[in-house]
């Protein structure tokens, strides 16, 4: 089994991906690694006092929130190599979302307090991060415009292509149940089912329960 690398782990995050190796070596000592969470357990939840950034080293988790009536809205899924909470390294704010393990999961993390102390002691790291932020703001704005201009079918197809690229294969299993995926894409389960059937009829995908195959032209 390949030995876990703290530097390799944190370098996957977009915030740190373009940092030189010497900068990553300064961040690695303040990170904790491979904390175990059983399937169904909460990795983070409102009021638990946890802050900072987390990385999924193994397993998967869903991010969701609850409205006043207790209705669940799925905001996203974290798979191996994904991360969440970059913004929490820079703002002292309690998170309002739940992060729940979808299977047995190992988490790595960096706390806000430790990261803030490191920034004060390492001005060259701060400058590198500011430059990275500028590039990402442009990318986020572009992606937001693209997402908001899509109808339900195009959003679904875009998501499926994205999952295919993440998995490195045209055939993959949806990480979310269909009702959770509908919530994530901002549509209803009924509409999601119709759009899946429509995309299959058009010959763009093949569907076998939660298994999706992207049909190449």
N, C-alpha and C positions, 0 to 999 in steps of 0.2 A: 504494500500500500504506500502511495506517495506521501511523503512527509509534508505536513502543513507548513506553508511559508507565510509568516505574518506580512512581509513586504509584498509578496505576490498577491495576498488577499486584499490589502488596502489599495493596491495599485489598480484594481478592477473598477473602483469607484470613479465616476466621471470627474469628481472634484480633484482627485489625485492622479488621474491617468497620465497627464502630461508633465508631471513633476520629475525632475532628474532623480536618479537613484539616491544621491546623497541626501536629498530632502526626504525621501521615503524612509531612509534609515533613521531620521530624526522623529518621524511620526510613529514608526513601528513600536518603540518602547512604551508608548502611552495607550496602546490598543490591547484589548483582551480577546482571547480566541477560543472558539469551539465550546461555547456554553450549550448544554443539551436541553431541548424542549420536546416533551412527548407530544404525539399527535393529539390535537384538540386543545392543548394548553395555550394560555395566552403568553406571548412573548412580550407584548406591551399593551397597556390599557390605560384609559384616563385615570389620573390620580395615583398612579403607581410610583411616582417620583423618579422614574427613569428618564434620562434625556440623552442627547447626543445622537450619534449615527450608528447604524447596525448593518452588517453584511450577512448574507446567507451563504454559509460555507457548504452546507449539505441539507437537502430537503426542500420544503416550500412553505409559504405562509400567505394568507390573504389579509389585505388591509380593508377595513370597513368601518363605517360609523352608524350610529343609531339616531333616528329622529325622536321627537318627544313621544311619539306613539310606539316607540320600540321597533319601528321598521328598519331593516338593515339595508344599507346601500354599500355595495362593494366598490371600492376605489381602485383596487389593483391586486396583482399577485406577485409575490417575490419568489423567484426560483434560485437555484444554485448560481452564485456569481452576482446576483442582484443585491441592491442596497437601498436603504431608506433613511431619511432624516438628516440629509446634508445640511438643511437649513437650521436644524437644531443645534448645530455646532456654533452658530453665530447669533442665535436669539434665545433669550431666557424665557421660554414660553412652554406651558404645559400642553402636551399633545392631547388631541380630542378623539383620536382614532384608536381602534382595536387592531392589533396584529396577532393573528391566531395561526398556530402551526397546522398545516394541512396533512402533514405526515411527520414522523420523527425528524427533528430539525436541529442543526448545529448553527449557532449564531456567534459572530465576532462583532466587536463594538468599540467605539471611542466615545468617551464622555465629554460633554461640553466643557466642564471645568478644566480637565486636563488639556484639552485642545486650546482653550483660551490662554492658559499659562504658557503653552508652547509658542503661540503666536507672539506674545509679548517678548519672549526671549529670542525669537528667530525672525527678525524683520525681512530677511531675504525670502523666507517661506511665505510671509504675508504678501509680498509683492508678486510672487509667482501665482498665488491663488487669485489675486485681484485681476491679473491678466487673463487667467482661465475663465473667470466669471464673465468678463466682457464678451468672449467668444460664445459662451453658452447662452447668454441673454438673446443674442441674435438668432441662434438656433431654436430657442424656445418660442420666440415670437413667430418665426416662420412656420413652425410645426403647429402652433395654435391656430393660425390663419387657415392652414390646410385642413385641420380637423373640423373647425367650425363651418367650413364650406361644404362638407360632405353630407350626403343623405345617409339613412340607416344602412342601406346595402353597401355603400362604398366604405363606411366606417367599419363594418363587419369584415369586408374583404381586406381592407388595409390591416386590420388587426390579425387576420389569419396569415397574411403574407409576413407580417412582423414576427409572428410566432414560428413560422416556418424558417425564417432567417435565424432566429435565436437558437432553434434546435438543429440547424444545419441539415435539414431534411425536408422533403416535400410531404412526407407523412409524419404526423405527430398527434399526440393526444391533448385535447384542450385542458389547460391547467385548472379551469373553473367549471363548475356545474353550469348548465345552460341558463338557469335562472340567475345565477351570480354574474355570468357573462353579460346577460341582458342588462342587469343593473349597472355594470361597469361601462357598457357602451351607451347608456342613457336611453334605453328602449325597453319594450315590454317582452316577456318571454314568448308571447304569441307572435309578435313582429319578428323576433329573432328566428323563430322556427320557420316562418314564412320566407325570410331572406335566405336562410340556409338552403331551403328547398329550391328557391329561385336561382341561387348561384349554382346549385347542382344541376338544375335543368339547363342552365346556360353552358354547362360543361366546364365551369371554372374550378369546381371542387368535387370531391367525392366524400360522402358522409356515412360513417358507420358508428352510430351512437356518438361517443365523444371523440372518435378517431377521425381526423380530417386529412385528406390528401389534396394538395394543390396540383391541379392539372396544368402542366406546362403547354404553352402554345406549340 
